[in-house]
Amino acid sequence: MGAIEAYIGSVLFRLFGPSMLVMRIEMAGLFALFLLGLYLLTYRLYSPRFALVTIAFLALGTVSMLVRQLKATGGNAEINVFGVFVLLISFMLASGRIEKGWKRAILYSLWGMFSGLALWSHILIAPYLLVASILLVVFCWREMLKWGLWLLLIGFVVSGFPLIYYNLTSPPDANSWATYSHLSTMGIPANDTIWPHIIRTALVSLPLMTGDQFAPFITSWPSKVPHAFRYATMQYSWSIGYCLLLLCSISLTIAALIRSQHQDRTGNDTRAQQVARLLLGCAAILTIVLYVKGSATVVDAYNSARYLSILWISAPVVLWPLWRGLRFIRSLPLWFNFCKMSFIAAVWEVVGGILLLSTMYIIQEIPQAQARDQQLTQLTTTLERLHVTRFYSEYWICNNVIFASQERLICGDSQVEKGTFTHGFDRYVQYQWILKASSNPAFVFP
C-alpha cells in the first residue's frame, strides 16, 4: 500500500472495521477524486465538452485498469490524485486567473504540500511534478523569487517530512534514490539490450494500462496461443496508435505556440494553456521512456504495467487530436469533408469500441475472480482448522491470508532465487520476527 492509502485505510478500519469492502470504497473514492481533478484540468486546458468525453473514456478500460482503480498497491491511486491537482494549481497560477495575493499564497502552499505527499507515496509521479515545476518557472518566476518559492518549499517540507527524515537518517545504500536505482536495474541480464524492453512495453504493458484487453491477451512473443499473431498485431497497433496520437498532439501544440508568437493579442491565459498541454504530453513521453529503460518489463511486463497508470493524467493529450479533427472537418465544405469525417468517425468508433469491449471483458473475468476468493477463504479456513498459524508461502498468498484472517495467521514470503530457496521479501518486518521465533513453521504452497 501507499503511505496515504495506509493512513486513510487505518482511519476507515478504525471506524468501520477491517474489511475488503472498506478498502475498495477507499480506492473508489480516490479514483473518483482523480476523475474530478482531471475534469477540472481538461476543462481549463481544452473545453468543457472535451473534458466530459475524456472522463467518459476513462470510465471504460481493461481488467488491469479496474484492478489499479480498486486495489491498494504501492500508492498508484493517490499519486494520480496529487499529480492532477498539482498540475491544475500550476496552470491556475501560470494563467494569472487568480490575482489576489492571499489566494495565490494558498495555492503555492498547496502545490508544495501535494508534491510532498505525492513523492512520499511514489517516485513515479516525478515526471509530472517536473513539468508542473517548469510551468511555474516559465510564467511565475518573478513571483517565485520574491515569496512563492518559500511558501512552496514550506508546504513541501511539512507534507514530505517523513520522506525527508527517512533519507537523512537512513544508510546511503537504503535511501530512496538507492532503492529506486536498485529496483530499476533488478533482474536485468548483463547482455541486455533496449529492444526487448520496447517489445514488451508495446505488446503488453502499454495496451493494458491504456484500454486494450478484450481478447486472449498475448503476454510474450513468440506465443502458443491460438491466433497469437492476430492478437499481437492488435496490441502492437494499439500502442503505436497511442504513441502517434501523443506525438501528433504535441506537434499541434508546438504549431499553436509558434503561431501565438506572431500574434500580439494572444493573452497569458492562452499561452499558459498551450505550454501546459505541451508539458503534459512531454510528461507522458518521459514516463514511457523511463519505464522502457527500467527492469519492470524484464521482471514481469504484465503485472508491472501498473507503473504506467500515471499516464491516465495525460489522457486528454492523447484524445485531443481526434477531437480537434472532428472540429476542423466540420468547418470544411460538405463535399470536401465527407471522406475525412468518415475516417475520423471510424477512428473514434474503433477506439471507443475497443475500450467498450475491454470493459465488457471484465464481466467474463468475474467467475474466475470469485473462484480465487473462494480458494482464499477455503485456504484460510483450512489453516485455522489445522492450527497452522505460522507458515511460509508465496508473496501474494501471504498478504491475502494475513489480511483475511486479521493476523490470526502469520505468513512469510518464500521464493527460489538463483537456485536457492530464500525468505524475507516481507513488507512488514515484524512478520519475519514472529516466524523466526516459531519452533516449527509450516510451508504452504497450494
DOKOLLO-787866 format. One line per 8 residues: their letters; for each residue x, y, z of N, C-alpha, C. Coordinates in steps of 0.2 Angstrom, whole numbers. Layout:
A	X Y Z X Y Z X Y Z; ... .
***
This chain:
MGAIEAYI	4 -6 0 0 0 0 4 6 0; 2 12 -3 5 18 -2 4 21 4; 8 26 6 8 29 13 1 32 14; -1 36 9 -8 39 10 -14 34 11; -13 29 6 -18 24 7 -19 21 13; -13 19 16 -12 16 23 -15 20 28; -14 27 28 -16 31 34 -24 32 33; -26 33 27 -34 34 26 -37 27 28 .
GSVLFRLF	-34 21 26 -37 15 27 -37 14 35; -32 16 38 -32 15 46 -38 18 49; -39 24 47 -45 28 50 -51 25 48; -52 23 42 -58 19 40 -59 12 43; -54 9 44 -54 2 48 -56 4 55; -53 9 58 -55 11 65 -62 12 65; -65 16 60 -72 17 61 -77 12 59; -75 8 54 -80 3 51 -77 -4 52 .
GPSMLVMR	-71 -5 54 -69 -12 55 -65 -14 49; -60 -18 49 -56 -20 43 -60 -25 39; -60 -23 33 -64 -27 28 -61 -25 21; -62 -30 16 -60 -29 9 -65 -23 6; -71 -23 8 -76 -19 6 -74 -11 8; -72 -10 14 -70 -4 16 -64 -1 12; -59 -6 10 -53 -4 6 -55 -2 -1; -60 -6 -3 -62 -5 -10 -66 2 -11 .
IEMAGLFA	-70 4 -6 -73 10 -6 -68 16 -5; -63 15 -1 -57 20 -1 -54 21 -8; -53 15 -11 -49 16 -18 -54 19 -23; -60 17 -23 -65 20 -27 -66 28 -26; -66 30 -20 -66 37 -18 -60 41 -21; -54 38 -20 -48 41 -23 -48 41 -31; -51 36 -34 -51 37 -41 -57 42 -43; -62 42 -40 -67 47 -41 -64 54 -40 .
LFLLGLYL	-60 55 -35 -57 62 -34 -52 63 -40; -48 58 -42 -44 59 -48 -48 61 -54; -54 58 -55 -58 60 -61 -60 67 -61; -62 69 -55 -64 76 -53 -58 81 -55; -52 79 -53 -47 84 -54 -45 84 -62; -46 78 -65 -44 78 -72 -49 82 -76; -56 81 -74 -61 85 -77 -59 93 -77; -58 95 -71 -56 102 -70 -50 104 -74 .
LTYRLYSP	-45 100 -74 -39 102 -78 -40 102 -85; -44 97 -88 -46 97 -95 -51 102 -97; -55 104 -92 -60 110 -93 -56 116 -95; -51 117 -91 -47 123 -92 -42 123 -97; -39 117 -99 -34 117 -104 -37 116 -111; -43 113 -111 -46 112 -118 -53 115 -118; -58 111 -116 -65 114 -117 -70 109 -112; -75 112 -110 -80 108 -106 -82 101 -109 .
RFALVTIA	-84 102 -115 -87 96 -119 -81 90 -119; -75 92 -121 -70 88 -122 -68 85 -115; -69 89 -110 -67 86 -103 -72 80 -101; -79 81 -103 -83 76 -102 -82 70 -106; -80 71 -112 -78 65 -116 -72 61 -114; -67 65 -111 -61 62 -108 -63 58 -102; -67 60 -98 -69 56 -92 -73 50 -94; -77 51 -99 -81 45 -101 -77 40 -104 .
FLALGTVS	-72 42 -107 -67 36 -110 -63 33 -104; -61 37 -99 -58 34 -93 -63 30 -89; -69 30 -90 -74 26 -86 -74 19 -89; -71 18 -95 -70 12 -98 -63 9 -97; -62 3 -99 -55 1 -98 -54 -7 -97; -48 -9 -96 -47 -16 -96 -47 -18 -88; -47 -25 -88 -47 -28 -81 -41 -25 -77; -35 -24 -80 -29 -22 -76 -31 -15 -74 .
MLVRQLKA	-34 -11 -78 -36 -4 -76 -40 -4 -70; -45 -8 -70 -50 -8 -65 -47 -11 -58; -42 -15 -59 -38 -18 -53 -34 -12 -50; -31 -8 -54 -27 -2 -52 -32 3 -48; -38 3 -51 -43 8 -48 -46 6 -41; -46 -1 -40 -49 -3 -34 -44 -7 -29; -38 -8 -31 -34 -12 -27 -28 -8 -24; -27 -8 -18 -22 -4 -14 -15 -7 -16 .
TGGNAEIN	-11 -5 -20 -5 -7 -22 0 -2 -23; 5 -1 -18 10 4 -20 9 11 -21; 3 14 -19 2 21 -19 1 23 -26; -1 19 -31 -3 21 -38 -9 26 -38; -14 24 -34 -20 28 -34 -19 35 -32; -16 36 -26 -15 43 -24 -11 48 -28; -6 45 -31 -1 49 -35 -5 52 -41; -10 49 -43 -14 51 -49 -18 57 -46 .
VFGVFVLL	-20 57 -40 -24 62 -37 -20 68 -36; -14 67 -33 -10 73 -31 -7 76 -38; -5 71 -42 -2 74 -48 -7 78 -52; -13 76 -53 -18 80 -57 -19 87 -54; -20 87 -47 -21 93 -44 -15 98 -43; -9 95 -43 -3 99 -44 -3 103 -50; -4 99 -56 -4 102 -62 -10 107 -63; -16 106 -60 -21 111 -60 -19 117 -57 .
ISFMLASG	-16 117 -51 -14 123 -47 -8 126 -51; -4 123 -54 1 126 -58 -2 130 -64; -7 127 -67 -10 131 -73 -14 137 -70; -17 136 -64 -21 142 -61 -16 148 -60; -10 146 -57 -5 151 -55 -2 154 -62; -1 150 -67 3 152 -73 -2 157 -77; -8 155 -77 -13 159 -81 -15 166 -79; -13 167 -72 -15 173 -69 -22 174 -68 .
RIEKGWKR	-26 169 -68 -33 170 -66 -35 171 -59; -30 169 -55 -30 171 -48 -26 176 -47; -28 182 -45 -24 188 -44 -23 190 -37; -27 189 -33 -27 191 -26 -21 187 -23; -17 191 -19 -11 189 -16 -12 183 -11; -17 183 -7 -18 178 -2 -20 172 -5; -24 172 -10 -26 166 -14 -20 163 -17; -16 167 -20 -10 164 -24 -5 161 -18 .
AILYSLWG	-5 164 -13 -1 161 -7 -3 154 -5; -10 153 -4 -13 147 -3 -11 142 -8; -12 144 -14 -11 139 -20 -3 137 -20; 1 141 -19 8 139 -18 10 134 -13; 6 136 -7 7 131 -1 4 124 -3; -2 124 -6 -5 118 -8 -1 114 -13; 2 118 -18 7 115 -23 12 111 -19; 16 114 -14 21 111 -11 19 105 -7 .
MFSGLALW	13 106 -3 10 100 1 8 94 -4; 5 95 -9 3 90 -13 9 86 -17; 14 90 -18 20 87 -21 24 83 -16; 24 85 -10 27 82 -5 24 75 -3; 17 75 -3 13 69 -2 14 64 -8; 14 67 -14 15 63 -20 21 59 -20; 27 63 -19 33 60 -19 34 55 -13; 31 56 -7 31 52 -2 28 45 -4 .
SHILIAPY	23 46 -8 19 40 -10 22 36 -15; 25 39 -20 28 35 -25 32 40 -30; 38 38 -32 43 42 -36 40 42 -43; 35 38 -45 33 38 -52 30 44 -54; 28 48 -49 25 55 -51 30 60 -53; 36 59 -52 42 63 -53 41 67 -60; 40 63 -66 39 67 -72 34 72 -72; 28 71 -69 23 76 -69 24 82 -64 .
LLVASILL	28 80 -59 30 86 -54 35 90 -58; 39 87 -62 44 91 -66 41 96 -70; 36 93 -74 33 98 -79 29 103 -76; 26 101 -70 22 106 -66 27 112 -64; 33 110 -62 38 115 -59 40 119 -65; 41 116 -71 43 120 -77 38 125 -79; 31 123 -78 26 128 -80 26 134 -75; 27 133 -69 28 138 -64 34 143 -65 .
VVFCWREM	39 140 -67 45 144 -68 45 148 -74; 42 146 -79 41 149 -85 36 155 -85; 31 155 -81 26 160 -80 26 164 -74; 29 161 -69 29 164 -62 35 165 -59; 41 166 -63 47 165 -60 49 172 -55; 46 177 -57 47 183 -53 44 183 -46; 38 180 -47 34 180 -40 37 174 -36; 40 169 -39 43 164 -35 49 166 -32 .
LKWGLWLL	53 170 -35 59 173 -32 58 177 -26; 52 181 -27 50 185 -21 48 182 -15; 43 178 -16 40 174 -10 37 167 -12; 35 166 -18 31 160 -19 35 154 -18; 42 154 -20 46 148 -19 46 146 -11; 47 151 -7 47 149 0 41 146 3; 35 148 1 29 145 3 28 138 0; 31 137 -6 31 131 -9 35 126 -6 .
LIGFVVSG	41 128 -4 46 124 0 43 122 7; 40 127 10 37 126 17 32 120 16; 28 121 12 22 116 11 25 109 9; 31 109 5 34 103 3 37 99 9; 41 103 13 44 101 19 39 98 24; 34 101 25 29 99 30 25 93 28; 23 92 22 20 86 20 25 80 18; 31 82 16 35 77 14 40 76 20 .
FPLIYYNL	39 78 26 44 77 31 46 70 32; 41 65 32 43 58 33 48 55 28; 47 57 22 52 55 17 58 59 18; 58 65 19 65 69 20 68 66 26; 65 65 32 68 62 38 71 55 37; 67 51 33 70 44 32 76 45 28; 77 49 23 83 49 18 88 53 22; 87 57 27 93 60 31 95 55 36 .
TSPPDANS	91 50 38 94 46 44 95 39 41; 93 37 35 95 30 33 102 29 30; 104 23 30 111 22 26 111 24 19; 117 26 16 117 28 9 114 23 4; 115 17 6 113 12 1 105 10 2; 102 13 7 95 12 8 90 18 7; 93 23 5 89 29 4 84 28 -2; 80 33 -3 75 32 -9 78 32 -16 .
WATYSHLS	83 36 -17 87 35 -23 90 29 -25; 94 26 -19 97 20 -20 92 14 -21; 86 15 -17 81 9 -18 78 10 -25; 77 16 -28 74 16 -34 79 13 -40; 86 15 -39 91 13 -43 91 5 -43; 91 2 -37 91 -5 -37 85 -8 -40; 79 -6 -39 73 -9 -42 73 -8 -49; 76 -2 -52 75 -1 -59 80 -5 -63 .
TMGIPAND	85 -8 -60 90 -12 -63 90 -20 -61; 85 -21 -56 85 -28 -54 82 -33 -59; 86 -38 -60 83 -43 -65 86 -42 -72; 89 -37 -73 92 -36 -80 98 -40 -81; 98 -44 -86 104 -48 -88 110 -43 -90; 116 -46 -90 122 -42 -92 122 -40 -99; 119 -45 -103 119 -43 -111 113 -40 -113; 110 -37 -109 103 -34 -110 103 -28 -115 .
TIWPHIIR	98 -28 -120 98 -23 -125 91 -19 -124; 90 -13 -127 84 -10 -126 78 -13 -130; 80 -16 -135 74 -18 -139 69 -23 -136; 71 -28 -132 66 -32 -129 62 -28 -124; 64 -23 -121 60 -18 -117 55 -15 -121; 57 -12 -127 52 -9 -131 47 -14 -133; 49 -20 -135 44 -25 -137 39 -27 -132; 41 -28 -126 37 -30 -120 32 -24 -118 .
TALVSLPL	35 -18 -119 31 -12 -117 25 -11 -122; 27 -12 -128 22 -11 -134 17 -17 -134; 19 -23 -133 15 -29 -133 10 -29 -127; 13 -28 -121 9 -30 -115 8 -24 -111; 12 -20 -108 11 -15 -103 7 -9 -106; 9 -6 -111 5 0 -113 -2 -2 -115; -4 -7 -119 -11 -9 -120 -15 -10 -114; -12 -13 -109 -15 -15 -103 -18 -9 -99 .
MTGDQFAP	-13 -4 -99 -15 2 -95 -18 8 -99; -19 7 -105 -22 12 -109 -29 10 -112; -31 3 -111 -38 2 -114 -39 -4 -118; -33 -8 -120 -34 -13 -125 -33 -20 -122; -38 -23 -120 -38 -30 -117 -45 -34 -118; -47 -35 -124 -54 -38 -125 -54 -44 -128; -48 -47 -129 -47 -54 -132 -42 -58 -128; -40 -64 -130 -35 -68 -127 -29 -64 -127 .
FITSWPSK	-26 -62 -122 -20 -57 -122 -14 -60 -122; -9 -58 -127 -3 -60 -128 2 -57 -123; 5 -61 -119 10 -58 -114 17 -59 -115; 19 -63 -121 25 -64 -123 25 -66 -130; 31 -65 -133 32 -67 -140 38 -71 -142; 38 -77 -145 33 -80 -148 28 -83 -143; 22 -84 -145 17 -87 -141 13 -93 -144; 11 -97 -140 7 -103 -142 0 -102 -142 .
VPHAFRYA	-3 -97 -140 -10 -95 -140 -13 -96 -147; -18 -99 -148 -21 -99 -155 -23 -92 -158; -21 -91 -164 -22 -84 -167 -17 -79 -164; -12 -81 -161 -7 -76 -157 -5 -70 -162; -4 -72 -168 -1 -66 -172 -6 -61 -173; -13 -63 -174 -18 -58 -174 -19 -54 -168; -19 -57 -162 -19 -53 -156 -13 -49 -155; -7 -51 -156 -1 -47 -155 -1 -41 -160 .
TMQYSWSI	-4 -42 -166 -4 -37 -171 -9 -31 -168; -14 -33 -165 -19 -28 -162 -16 -25 -156; -12 -28 -152 -9 -25 -146 -4 -20 -149; 1 -22 -153 6 -18 -156 3 -12 -159; -3 -13 -163 -6 -7 -167 -9 -2 -162; -12 -5 -156 -14 0 -151 -9 4 -148; -3 1 -147 2 5 -144 5 10 -149; 6 8 -155 8 13 -160 4 18 -161 .
GYCLLLLC	-3 17 -161 -8 22 -162 -8 27 -156; -7 24 -150 -7 28 -144 -1 33 -145; 5 31 -146 11 35 -147 10 40 -152; 7 38 -158 6 43 -164 2 48 -162; -4 47 -158 -8 52 -156 -5 57 -151; -1 54 -147 3 58 -142 8 63 -146; 11 60 -150 16 64 -154 12 70 -158; 7 68 -161 3 72 -165 0 78 -161 .
SISLTIAA	-2 76 -155 -5 81 -150 1 86 -148; 7 84 -147 12 88 -146 14 93 -152; 14 90 -158 15 94 -164 10 99 -165; 4 98 -163 -1 103 -164 0 108 -159; 2 107 -153 3 112 -148 9 116 -150; 14 113 -152 20 117 -154 18 122 -160; 15 119 -165 12 124 -170 8 130 -167; 4 128 -163 0 134 -160 4 139 -156 .
LIRSQHQD	9 136 -152 14 141 -149 18 145 -154; 20 142 -159 24 146 -164 19 152 -167; 13 150 -169 8 155 -171 7 160 -166; 6 158 -160 5 164 -155 10 169 -154; 17 167 -156 22 171 -155 21 177 -160; 18 176 -166 17 181 -171 10 185 -170; 7 184 -164 0 187 -163 1 191 -157; 0 197 -157 1 202 -152 -5 201 -147 .
RTGNDTRA	-11 199 -149 -17 199 -145 -17 192 -141; -12 188 -141 -13 181 -138 -11 183 -130; -16 181 -126 -16 183 -119 -11 178 -115; -10 179 -109 -6 175 -105 -10 168 -103; -16 169 -103 -20 163 -102 -19 158 -107; -20 160 -113 -19 156 -119 -12 153 -120; -7 157 -119 0 154 -119 1 149 -113; -2 150 -107 -1 145 -102 -5 139 -104 .
QQVARLLL	-11 139 -107 -14 133 -109 -10 129 -114; -7 132 -119 -3 129 -124 3 126 -121; 7 129 -117 13 127 -113 11 121 -109; 5 121 -105 3 116 -101 1 110 -105; -2 111 -111 -3 105 -115 3 101 -117; 8 106 -119 14 103 -122 18 99 -116; 18 102 -110 22 99 -105 18 92 -102; 12 92 -103 8 86 -101 9 81 -106 .
GCAAILTI	10 82 -112 12 77 -117 19 75 -116; 24 80 -114 31 78 -113 31 73 -107; 27 75 -102 27 70 -96 26 63 -97; 21 62 -102 19 56 -104 25 52 -107; 28 56 -112 34 53 -116 39 51 -111; 41 55 -106 46 54 -101 44 48 -97; 38 47 -95 36 41 -91 37 35 -95; 35 35 -101 36 29 -105 43 27 -106 .
VLYVKGSA	47 32 -108 54 31 -108 58 28 -102; 56 31 -96 59 28 -90 56 21 -89; 50 20 -91 48 13 -90 51 8 -94; 52 10 -100 56 6 -105 63 4 -103; 66 9 -100 73 9 -98 74 4 -92; 69 4 -88 69 1 -82 69 -7 -82; 68 -10 -77 68 -18 -77 61 -21 -76; 56 -16 -76 49 -19 -75 47 -24 -80 .
TVVDAYNS	49 -22 -87 47 -26 -92 51 -33 -92; 57 -33 -90 61 -39 -89 58 -44 -84; 56 -41 -78 54 -45 -72 47 -48 -74; 42 -43 -76 35 -45 -77 32 -40 -80; 31 -40 -87 28 -34 -91 21 -34 -89; 18 -39 -87 10 -39 -86 9 -36 -80; 11 -38 -74 10 -35 -68 13 -28 -67; 19 -27 -70 22 -21 -69 19 -15 -74 .
ARYLSILW	14 -17 -77 10 -12 -81 7 -7 -77; 6 -8 -70 3 -3 -66 7 3 -65; 14 2 -67 18 8 -66 17 13 -72; 12 11 -77 10 16 -82 3 19 -81; 0 17 -75 -6 20 -74 -6 28 -73; 0 30 -72 1 38 -71 -1 41 -78; 0 37 -83 -2 40 -90 -9 42 -90; -13 40 -86 -21 42 -86 -21 50 -86 .
ISAPVVLW	-16 53 -82 -16 60 -82 -16 64 -89; -12 60 -93 -11 63 -100 -17 61 -105; -22 58 -103 -27 55 -107 -30 61 -112; -31 67 -109 -34 72 -114 -29 74 -119; -22 73 -118 -17 75 -123 -18 70 -129; -19 64 -127 -19 58 -132 -26 59 -136; -31 60 -133 -38 61 -137 -39 67 -140; -35 72 -139 -36 79 -142 -35 79 -149 .
PLWRGLRF	-30 76 -153 -30 76 -160 -37 73 -163; -40 68 -160 -46 66 -163 -52 71 -162; -52 74 -157 -57 79 -155 -56 85 -160; -50 87 -160 -49 93 -165 -50 91 -172; -49 85 -174 -50 83 -181 -57 84 -182; -62 82 -178 -69 82 -179 -71 90 -180; -68 94 -175 -70 101 -176 -67 104 -182; -61 102 -184 -59 105 -190 -63 103 -197 .
IRSLPLWF	-65 97 -197 -68 94 -203 -75 98 -203; -78 99 -198 -85 102 -198 -85 109 -201; -79 112 -201 -78 119 -204 -77 119 -212; -76 113 -214 -75 112 -222 -81 111 -225; -81 113 -232 -87 112 -236 -89 104 -236; -96 103 -236 -99 97 -236 -96 92 -241; -95 94 -247 -92 90 -252 -85 87 -251; -81 91 -247 -74 90 -246 -73 86 -240 .
NFCKMSFI	-77 87 -235 -76 84 -228 -79 77 -227; -83 75 -232 -87 68 -231 -82 63 -229; -77 62 -234 -72 56 -233 -68 57 -226; -66 63 -225 -62 64 -219 -66 63 -213; -72 66 -213 -77 65 -207 -78 57 -206; -79 53 -211 -80 46 -211 -74 43 -208; -68 45 -210 -62 42 -207 -61 44 -199; -62 50 -197 -61 52 -190 -67 48 -186 .
AAVWEVVG	-73 48 -189 -78 44 -185 -76 37 -184; -73 34 -190 -71 27 -189 -66 26 -184; -61 31 -183 -56 30 -178 -59 31 -171; -64 36 -170 -67 36 -164 -71 30 -162; -74 27 -167 -78 21 -166 -73 15 -164; -68 14 -167 -63 9 -166 -60 10 -159; -58 16 -157 -55 17 -150 -61 16 -145; -67 19 -146 -72 18 -141 -74 11 -141 .
GILLLSTM	-75 7 -147 -77 0 -147 -72 -4 -143; -65 -3 -144 -60 -7 -141 -61 -6 -133; -62 0 -131 -62 2 -124 -69 -2 -121; -74 -1 -125 -80 -4 -123 -80 -12 -122; -77 -15 -127 -76 -22 -127 -71 -24 -121; -66 -20 -120 -62 -22 -115 -65 -21 -108; -70 -17 -107 -74 -16 -101 -79 -22 -101; -82 -24 -106 -86 -30 -106 -82 -36 -104 .
YIIQEIPQ	-76 -37 -106 -72 -42 -105 -71 -43 -97; -72 -38 -94 -71 -39 -86 -77 -43 -84; -83 -43 -87 -88 -47 -85 -86 -55 -85; -82 -56 -90 -80 -63 -91 -75 -66 -86; -72 -61 -83 -67 -62 -78 -70 -63 -71; -77 -61 -70 -80 -62 -63 -80 -69 -60; -82 -74 -64 -82 -81 -61 -75 -83 -59; -69 -81 -63 -63 -83 -60 -61 -79 -54 .
AQARDQQL	-63 -73 -54 -61 -69 -48 -65 -72 -42; -71 -74 -42 -75 -77 -37 -72 -83 -35; -69 -87 -40 -66 -94 -38 -60 -92 -34; -56 -87 -36 -50 -86 -32 -52 -84 -25; -57 -80 -24 -59 -78 -17 -61 -84 -13; -65 -88 -16 -67 -94 -13 -61 -99 -11; -56 -99 -15 -50 -103 -14 -46 -100 -8; -46 -93 -8 -43 -90 -2 -46 -91 4 .
TQLTTTLE	-53 -91 4 -57 -92 10 -56 -99 12; -56 -104 8 -55 -111 10 -48 -112 13; -43 -109 10 -36 -110 12 -36 -107 19; -39 -101 20 -39 -98 27 -42 -102 32; -48 -105 30 -52 -109 35 -48 -115 37; -45 -118 31 -42 -125 32 -36 -124 37; -32 -119 36 -26 -117 40 -28 -116 47; -33 -112 48 -36 -111 55 -38 -118 58 .
RLHVTRFY	-42 -122 55 -44 -128 57 -39 -133 59; -33 -133 55 -27 -137 57 -22 -134 62; -24 -128 64 -20 -124 69 -13 -122 66; -13 -121 59 -7 -119 56 -7 -112 55; -4 -109 61 -4 -101 61 2 -98 59; 8 -102 59 14 -99 57 17 -103 51; 18 -100 45 20 -104 39 23 -99 34; 27 -102 29 29 -99 24 26 -100 17 .
SEYWICNN	25 -95 13 21 -97 7 23 -91 1; 20 -91 -4 21 -87 -9 19 -80 -7; 22 -74 -10 21 -67 -8 14 -65 -8; 10 -66 -13 3 -64 -14 -1 -68 -9; 0 -74 -8 -4 -78 -4 -3 -76 3; 3 -74 5 4 -72 12 0 -66 14; 1 -61 10 -3 -55 12 -10 -55 12; -13 -59 7 -20 -60 7 -23 -64 13 .
VIFASQER	-19 -69 15 -21 -74 20 -20 -70 27; -15 -66 27 -14 -62 34 -20 -57 34; -22 -54 29 -27 -49 29 -34 -52 30; -35 -58 27 -42 -61 28 -43 -64 35; -37 -66 38 -38 -69 45 -37 -64 50; -36 -57 48 -35 -52 53 -29 -53 57; -24 -56 54 -17 -58 58 -18 -64 63; -23 -68 62 -23 -74 66 -18 -79 63 .
LICGDSQV	-17 -78 56 -12 -82 53 -6 -77 51; 0 -79 52 6 -75 50 10 -79 45; 11 -76 40 15 -79 34 21 -75 32; 26 -79 30 32 -76 27 33 -78 20; 36 -73 16 37 -74 9 43 -79 8; 42 -84 4 47 -89 2 48 -89 -6; 54 -89 -8 55 -89 -16 61 -93 -17; 61 -95 -24 68 -98 -26 71 -92 -30 .
EKGTFTHG	77 -91 -28 81 -85 -32 88 -88 -33; 89 -89 -40 96 -91 -42 97 -98 -39; 92 -102 -39 93 -109 -37 93 -110 -30; 92 -105 -26 92 -105 -19 85 -103 -16; 83 -107 -11 77 -106 -8 78 -101 -2; 75 -95 -3 76 -89 2 69 -87 5; 70 -83 10 65 -80 14 66 -72 14; 61 -69 16 62 -62 18 59 -56 14 .
FDRYVQYQ	56 -58 8 53 -52 5 46 -50 8; 46 -48 14 40 -46 18 40 -38 19; 34 -35 18 34 -28 18 34 -26 26; 32 -31 30 32 -29 37 36 -33 41; 42 -31 43 47 -35 46 45 -39 52; 40 -36 56 38 -40 62 36 -47 60; 33 -48 54 31 -55 52 37 -59 52; 43 -57 50 49 -61 49 51 -63 56 .
WILKASSN	50 -58 61 52 -60 68 48 -65 71; 41 -64 70 37 -69 73 38 -76 70; 39 -77 63 41 -83 61 47 -86 63; 52 -82 64 59 -84 66 58 -87 73; 54 -84 77 53 -86 84 48 -92 85; 45 -94 79 41 -100 79 45 -106 79; 43 -111 83 48 -118 83 47 -122 77; 41 -122 74 40 -127 68 35 -124 63 .
PAFVFP	38 -118 60 34 -115 54 32 -120 49; 26 -120 46 25 -124 40 26 -121 34; 26 -125 28 27 -122 21 21 -124 18; 17 -119 15 11 -120 12 11 -117 5; 10 -121 0 10 -119 -7 5 -123 -11; -1 -120 -10 -7 -123 -13 -7 -122 -21 .
***
